[in-house]
Amino acid sequence: MVEPKPLKLLIFDTILNGHHSDYITYLADYWHTNKLPGQLFVVTPSGLSDSLPEAYKDSSISFIELSEQEIDAVHNASKISRSFAEWNLYLHYAGQIQPTHALLMYFDLFQLGVWIGRKSNCPVSGIYFRPSFHYTEATSLKENLVVFRKKWLLGRVLGSKTLSNLFCLDKSVVPTIQKISNSTRIIPLSDPVKNYIVSSQEVAELRLTLGIDSNRKVFLLFGYLDDRKGIEQVLEAIKSLSPEEKAQVTLVLAGPIEVNFLSAIESRISNLGGDAQIICSYQELKGATIQTYFELSDYVLTLYQKHVGMSSIVIRAAVSEKPLISSDFGYLGALVRKNNLGVTVNSESPAAISEAFQQALRGDIDHSLSSIRELAAQNTTQAFASQIFESIASTT
């Protein structure tokens, strides 16, 4: 293990929902628990520090809250303008704090600013979420143009002396980016999921609370519920099952949902008939409760529509040792196939999804429990944080 150097590190993010708050919490937790030398400054929207133990707010960790006006100005900017707006807001706080290094939690948004914006007063590292230029699937002309633009822009950004480390949750893209990198280190990054101890009694109580029959297979679709998750395709797939098959199915939709999308989903559910059981838990779930839902499930659905990059739901499923019914697209599909984590299908095809449900009901979905356990072990919160802090310390 590399001995960490004293850092004056600025972590910057204008988004706090979903994995954003989780990732920053893991970094703050690791910094505090391991008593890393130096100072950590966390600049985010309000609310993060309120969710952390008071002990985290020691003399070496400072939480600075962005104002609503600052956030609105950035988030309401056009796509191109937003990159400069995010970068300039970062520069404002970097000017105040004078860090020796900065970590941009959602690097994708900052690329134009890093490339041709004003110069940062310290080296910068970032987490790159959505590469797609290394995918080999046939795409439309429009998608090919997007791929070209992403690769071209990243090539320009990597020529900047400002960027020190680029962390990639999609590990398969690392060799491709390394070929176009001049000085930036390209580092594969673990996708962190916190493991909670969940008792069988807690799982049984959740099953009772949700009213799930013991003879049904539970299919979990978890996370922020929108049209990217393939919910409509899943419901259409269930609709095509026989009455006997439907009687064996419980679909759990767990997570917050947009009001406009809710009406479309409720309409589809009402048209399914009464044999399949659809349980809607439209709320944000946190902590051990999340893992209880995964422990309760028999199969986890990652049927994203043309999803780019990694998904922490894959790791959450692995932590609970559950097989996947997954999209066959991109890195996600390749990861599931390579590690035998479950079955991959065309997530745009209800017929293909229906066949996967039938496989699951027969118990015919092949998966490797040893590979699932290995994936969970590789993607801990500790691995994620140590990779980031050690890499930054070694280049500062």
Secondary structure, 3 states (H helix, E strand, C coil): CCCCCCEEEEEECCCCCCHHHHHHHHHHHHHHHCCCCEEEEEEEECCCHHHCCHHHCCCCEEEEEECHHHHHHHHCCCHHHHHHHHHHHHHHHHHHHCCCEEEECCHHHHHHHHHHCCCCCCCEEEEECCCCCCCCCCCCHHHHHHHHHHHHHHHHHHCCCCEEEEEECCHHHHHHHHHHCCCCEEEECCCCCCCCCCCHHHHHHHHHHHCCCCCCEEEEEECCECHHHCHHHHHHHHHCCCHHHHCCEEEEEECCECHHHHHHHHHHHHCCCCCCEEEEECCCCCCHHHHHHHHHCCEEEECCCCCCCCCHHHHHHHHCCCCEEEECCHHHHHHHHHCCCEEEECCCCHHHHHHHHHHHHHCCCCCCHHHHHHHHHHCCHHHHHHHHHHHHHHCC
